[in-house]
Structure formats: C-alpha cells, structure tokens
C-alpha cells in the first residue's frame, strides 16, 4: 500500500476524532438537557436509517442491472446474475439487521432515560457496548459472506 493511502486514512481518523470531540462538547455544554436528548435520539435514528437506505439503494441499482442481464444471449449468464442478486440482497439484509439490532437498544434506552433515569444508568454500559459491537461484527460478517475477501485477507496476512 502506498504512503498516500495511509496519510488519507490518518486524515479521516483525525477528522472523525475532532468531529466527535466537537459534537460531544456541544451536546454536553451548549445544548439544554432536553435538546441534548432530542439530538441524541435523532443521531441514533440517522445512524440506523442512512445505512439501511444506502443498502436498499444498492439493491435497486442491482435490480436495474437485471434488464441488461435479461438481454443476455445465454441462459447461464442470466442465472449467474440472479444468483449474485440474491447473494447481495441477503448480505444487505444481514448487515442491516445486525445494524438495527445493535443500535436499537441504545435508542430505546435514550427514550427510557426521561421516565426511569436509574434504569437508563443501569443499561447504558450494555447499550454502548451494543453500538460498538456492530463495528466488530461487520468485518466478520463481510469476511464470512465474501470468499474473495477471505482470500485477499489471507494473502495479506500470510504472504
């Protein structure tokens, strides 16, 4: 890999870190508690909705590709395209489900915070763990579902 790739990665990490610190500071010190809760719920809904909308959009783009495959001269080519479409749809469904399942406890806990603050405090570490769990599970799911990715990772790790 080139040096420019790593410098790009470092820039993304730095930008993400600075953004996170600024947003946390704004929520903690500028917003009122009510506005902070609304902001927290809104951000969690966005984190759930954006990837799901993105995956659905990719699925529809692949489905549009079907019209090109329908004009293929050999039925075997059409069969291959349809199998790929099914695999992509299943992969998107699994990733979206894992995302939803890992982020929804945090969203529900944020809603519970106003009425039962002690319950919120009790469940907060668990819900925070669930949010980070999606970051751990996504590479594992992608590796298990994609044979080409597994081969590439093995070649990078084991030469």
PyMOL commands that set and color helices and strands:
alter all, ss='L'
color gray80, all
select helices_A, chain A and resi 3-30+33-70+75-112+117-145+147-158
alter helices_A, ss='H'
color red, helices_A
deselect
rebuild
show_as cartoon
